[in-house]
Amino acid sequence: MDHVERYWRDLRVFHIAPVTQEMTLNYIAERVLRLPKSYGA
C-alpha cells in the first residue's frame, strides 16, 4: 500500500506546479507503467 501513497503524493505536485497534461502522462508512463521515455533527453 505504500506505493499508492507515494503516487498520490507525487501526483498532488501536478496540482501545484505549472505542468501540462503531456508532462503528467509522461511521468505516469515512465514511473508507473515503466515505459521508455517518449522524448529525447
N, C-alpha and C positions, 0 to 999 in steps of 0.2 A: 504493500500500500504506500510505501514511501515514495515510489516513483510517481504516483499520481499527485502527491502533494508537491513534488518538485516541479512537475509540468504545470500545475496550477499556478505556482509561484512565478515560474518563468513566463507564462502567458499573460499574467497580470501586468508585466512590464510593458507589453504591447499597448495597453490602455493608457500608459503614462507617456511612453516615448513616441515621438512622431515617426511611425513606420508605416510602410504601405502594406496592402494585403499580400502583395507578391513576396515581400520580405518575411511576412508571417508564415506564408505557405512554404517558403524555402526552409525556414527554421524547422517547421514541423516535419518536412520531408527528410531533412538531414538528421535531426536529433531523435525523432520518434520512429519514423519509418526506416531510418538508416539507409537512405538512398544517397547516391553520389551527388556532388554539387552540380547544379544545372547552369553554373556560370563560371567564368574564369577568375582565378584569384590573383 
